[in-house]
Every structure is written in C-alpha cells, then in structure tokens.
C-alpha cells in the first residue's frame, strides 16, 4: 500500500518536472563533451536519457566528479597531464552533468526524435523517471492511462520511425 502511494505521489510530480525540463539534442558534439552518453544512446529503443535528479543526483554527481579528479591526480605521476584530463573527461563530465541536472531537469534526446511529433511523449516518459519511478513497466502503465494509439493517431502514421518503441508500448495491455 505504501509503495503504491509513493508511486502515485511521484506520478503527480512528473507534471511539474515536465514543465521545467529542457530537451538537449543528443548529437555528436554533446556525446564528445560527455562521453558517458555514448553507450546508453546506442540502443535503437532508447529515445531519451536523463541523469539522477534532486539530492541524489547532486550527491552522486559530486562524488563522480570528485572521484575522477582524485583518479586524475593519481594518474599525474605515471601518465602526466593527459591521464588527468582523460580521467575527468570520461568520468567527471558525467558527474558535472548529473550535478547540473539536480538543479534543472533535462533530458538528452536523440536528434531524430527532437523533430518528432511524439517529443512530448518522450519528455513525459523522462519526467516520470525523474519523479522517482524507476520501473519502465510502471512508467508505461501510467502513460497508458493518459494516451492511446487512437488519441495519438499512431495507427499507420508514416512519419513515425519503424523502430520507435512508443506505439508498441502505448498499445500494450
């Protein structure tokens, strides 16, 4: 009972997050700036990515940035400045992005999806995750209470990518 109340409370918070959320196009300059985004974005089913929100994001991001600085400092002797810079580039930039995301919610969205008419669905999905709902099943169950393939006019729409998971997930029972 307590778990479902927490889920309902988190579901209400997603609307506030969705209003403030900024969408960042996940193009190659962004992936070069934050290399930790490269591997999670390789999946065709991934539409958007977010980092941990709130205090947890602040704590984890700070820990990640500080750890990468410490590792970089330890690498200064054997590898010189290059090792320190690479350490911060690979790990620390993700930590900095997580810290920034703790104050201002944002979602990295694949370039093709930023032009899609379903961008608001992607934003809503990521906002629900940022509100504290980790389970994909619970997120999609919540979204199916507000959307259907008919309400979104998804049936036979040629502008929707063939590999887009949204129509399939919305129509699941």
C-alpha positions in Angstrom: 0.0 0.0 0.0 2.8 2.5 0.9 4.7 1.7 -2.3 1.6 2.4 -4.5 1.0 5.7 -2.6 4.6 6.7 -3.2 4.2 5.8 -6.9 1.0 8.0 -7.1 2.7 10.9 -5.4 5.7 10.6 -7.8 3.4 10.4 -10.7 1.9 13.8 -9.8 5.4 15.3 -9.5 6.2 14.5 -13.1 4.0 17.3 -14.5 6.0 19.9 -12.5 9.2 18.4 -13.8 7.9 18.2 -17.4 7.2 21.9 -17.4 10.7 22.8 -16.3 12.5 20.1 -18.3 14.9 21.2 -21.1 15.5 18.9 -24.0 19.1 18.7 -25.3 19.7 17.1 -28.7 22.0 14.1 -28.2 24.2 14.9 -31.2 27.9 14.0 -31.6 29.2 17.3 -30.0 27.2 16.6 -26.9 28.5 13.0 -26.9 32.0 14.2 -27.3 31.6 16.6 -24.4 30.0 13.9 -22.2 31.3 10.5 -23.4 29.3 8.6 -20.8 26.3 9.3 -23.0 27.7 7.3 -26.0 27.0 3.7 -24.9 23.5 4.2 -23.4 22.4 6.0 -26.6 23.5 3.2 -29.0 20.3 1.2 -28.5 17.6 1.9 -31.1 14.9 1.6 -28.4 16.5 4.5 -26.4 14.7 7.8 -27.2 15.9 9.9 -24.3 18.4 9.8 -21.4 18.4 11.5 -18.0 20.7 11.6 -15.0 19.7 11.1 -11.4 17.6 14.1 -10.1 17.5 16.1 -6.9 19.7 15.5 -3.9 20.6 12.0 -5.0 21.8 13.4 -8.4 23.7 16.2 -6.5 25.4 13.6 -4.3 26.2 11.1 -7.0 27.3 13.7 -9.5 29.6 15.4 -6.9 31.0 12.0 -5.9 31.7 11.1 -9.6 33.3 14.5 -10.4 35.4 14.4 -7.2 36.4 10.7 -7.8 37.5 11.5 -11.3 39.6 14.4 -10.1 41.2 12.1 -7.5 41.9 9.4 -10.1 43.3 12.1 -12.4 45.6 13.3 -9.6 46.8 9.8 -9.0 47.5 9.4 -12.8 49.5 12.6 -12.9 52.7 10.8 -12.0 52.6 7.8 -14.4 50.7 9.4 -17.3 51.2 13.2 -16.9 48.5 15.7 -17.6 47.0 13.6 -20.3 45.8 10.9 -17.8 44.3 13.5 -15.5 42.4 15.2 -18.4 41.2 11.9 -19.8 40.0 10.8 -16.3 38.0 13.9 -15.9 36.7 13.8 -19.5 35.4 10.2 -19.2 34.0 10.3 -15.7 34.0 13.9 -14.4 31.9 15.3 -17.2 29.1 12.9 -16.4 29.4 13.9 -12.8 29.1 17.6 -13.7 26.1 16.9 -16.0 24.5 15.0 -13.1 25.1 17.9 -10.7 23.6 20.4 -13.2 20.6 18.0 -13.7 20.0 18.1 -10.0 19.1 21.8 -10.2 17.5 22.0 -13.7 15.8 18.9 -15.1 17.0 18.0 -18.6 16.8 15.1 -21.0 19.2 14.1 -23.7 17.0 13.1 -26.7 18.3 11.5 -30.0 18.4 14.0 -32.8 15.8 12.3 -35.0 13.4 12.4 -32.0 13.8 16.1 -31.4 11.9 16.7 -34.6 9.2 14.0 -34.0 5.7 14.9 -33.1 6.0 12.4 -30.2 8.6 14.5 -28.4 6.1 15.4 -25.7 5.7 11.7 -25.0 9.4 11.2 -24.7 9.6 14.2 -22.3 6.7 12.9 -20.3 8.4 9.5 -20.1 11.7 11.0 -18.8 9.8 13.3 -16.4 8.1 10.3 -14.8 11.5 8.7 -14.4 12.9 11.9 -12.9 10.0 12.0 -10.4 11.3 8.8 -8.9 9.6 6.0 -10.8 12.4 3.7 -11.9 10.4 0.8 -13.4 9.8 1.0 -17.1 6.6 -1.0 -16.6 5.2 1.4 -14.2 6.1 4.4 -16.4 4.4 2.9 -19.4 1.4 1.8 -17.3 1.0 5.4 -16.1 1.3 6.7 -19.7 -1.3 4.3 -21.0 -3.8 5.9 -18.6 -3.4 9.2 -20.4 -2.6 8.1 -24.0 -3.7 5.5 -26.5 -2.7 4.8 -30.1 -6.0 6.4 -31.2 -5.6 9.6 -29.1 -2.0 10.0 -30.5 -3.1 9.0 -34.1 -0.3 6.4 -34.3 -2.1 3.8 -36.5 -0.4 3.8 -39.9 1.4 7.1 -39.4 4.3 7.0 -41.9 6.2 9.8 -40.1 6.8 7.6 -37.1 10.0 5.7 -37.4 9.6 1.9 -37.8 11.9 1.3 -34.9 10.2 3.7 -32.5 9.1 1.9 -29.3 6.4 4.3 -28.4 3.5 2.9 -30.5 4.2 -0.6 -29.3 4.5 0.4 -25.6 1.3 2.6 -25.7 -0.7 -0.3 -27.3 0.5 -3.0 -24.8 -2.0 -4.2 -22.2 
